[in-house]
């Protein structure tokens, strides 16, 4: 997976100061979040086994480790990844809002993104298209963001229970779906979290590049 250098888009380029500042703030916040993820995910099954062996001197240690590892991999980590995904999505949404506000500041536009109908990512994108004049929605990356939005809604409003189009969205994004009492539950893994971060940064790359004057 390619690395995306958002600051590299604006450094040394002809771009409004407000967009440059917004990009810097976005990169700083995304970087801090990624650092947190890296520290949190140091804990894995091998670390668990080492910790258990240090604390427990018991003939049943292997069985105990097996049970704890099952809980870690099937309950704890998927729940943690869902929480990290929601926080990453919130940062992405805030990043788009920052760009809208930056445009308002340097252009003198009196219509705020907050004045448009809707909310969240969709409202910011509507502002990009209707007010700023960017062409965003025809991009393939926007289609993926919309699917991530459906996944986000299932996590925030139904603790990961999937219905209707959310099921197809999760499948197309490569998220495993578990069956629990005839319900479809998303089973989020580290790779899914990384895929969202990549998709969100790729979308931000498209938006920020549109402000660079050739």
C-alpha positions, -999 to 999 in steps of 0.1 A, spaced: 0 0 0 15 33 -11 23 60 15 4 93 11 23 125 18 -4 151 23 21 179 33 41 171 2 11 183 -18 13 219 -5 49 225 6 66 248 -19 35 250 -40 12 279 -49 -16 273 -25 -36 296 -2 -20 300 32 -53 289 49 -52 256 30 -16 251 38 -23 257 75 -54 234 74 -33 207 58 -6 210 84 -32 207 112 -48 177 95 -15 159 91 -5 166 127 -38 152 140 -37 121 117 -1 115 127 -9 116 164 -38 92 159 -16 68 139 10 69 167 -16 60 192 -28 30 170 8 18 167 13 18 205 -20 2 212 -15 -26 187 19 -37 202 -2 -59 224 -9 -91 205 -11 -129 211 26 -134 215 27 -105 241 -2 -121 259 15 -155 261 47 -139 275 27 -120 301 8 -151 311 39 -172 315 55 -146 337 25 -143 360 12 -179 362 31 -210 372 5 -236 366 2 -270 349 -28 -257 329 -10 -226 315 -13 -238 279 -51 -241 282 -53 -208 300 -33 -191 273 -55 -206 246 -87 -193 262 -72 -158 267 -59 -157 232 -94 -166 219 -109 -138 239 -82 -114 227 -86 -122 190 -124 -126 189 -137 -101 214 -111 -76 226 -93 -67 194 -123 -65 171 -140 -42 197 -108 -21 199 -106 -19 161 -142 -7 159 -134 20 184 -102 31 166 -121 31 133 -148 54 147 -121 78 160 -103 77 127 -136 84 108 -143 114 131 -108 128 124 -115 124 86 -148 142 89 -132 170 109 -104 172 83 -129 179 56 -146 205 77 -113 222 83 -108 225 45 -142 240 41 -135 265 68 -101 273 53 -118 281 19 -143 303 36 -115 322 53 -94 330 23 -122 334 -3 -145 356 17 -173 332 10 -203 340 33 -220 307 29 -207 282 54 -206 244 50 -228 244 81 -255 262 61 -260 233 38 -285 205 42 -272 173 58 -243 165 80 -209 148 83 -188 139 53 -216 142 28 -222 178 37 -186 188 33 -185 171 -1 -216 189 -11 -199 222 -1 -169 212 -23 -190 207 -53 -218 233 -50 -199 262 -35 -162 257 -43 -169 240 -77 -147 209 -72 -157 177 -90 -155 150 -63 -184 127 -64 -175 111 -98 -142 99 -83 -140 62 -75 -126 71 -41 -158 88 -31 -177 56 -37 -154 38 -12 -159 66 13 -197 62 10 -193 25 18 -171 34 48 -199 58 60 -224 29 60 -200 8 80 -194 37 104 -232 41 109 -236 4 117 -209 7 144 -220 39 159 -258 32 159 -260 -6 161 -227 -18 175 -217 -33 142 -250 -50 133 -254 -48 96 -286 -44 76 -295 -40 39 -269 -20 20 -245 -20 50 -240 -58 44 -229 -52 8 -207 -23 18 -189 -43 43 -184 -72 19 -170 -48 -8 -146 -33 17 -133 -68 26 -147 -68 61 -156 -102 75 -192 -107 86 -201 -130 114 -235 -146 120 -250 -142 155 -286 -154 161 -296 -146 126 -279 -111 127 -250 -100 106 -222 -86 127 -191 -70 113 -158 -84 125 -133 -56 121 -96 -64 119 -64 -44 118 -62 -47 80 -97 -31 77 -87 -2 99 -55 4 78 -76 2 46 -99 30 59 -70 52 69 -56 47 34 -89 55 17 -95 86 38 -61 100 32 -64 92 -5 -96 112 -6 -80 141 13 -52 140 -13 -77 145 -41 -94 174 -23 -62 192 -13 -46 188 -47 -75 207 -62 -64 238 -44 -29 238 -58 -24 263 -86 -4 249 -115 
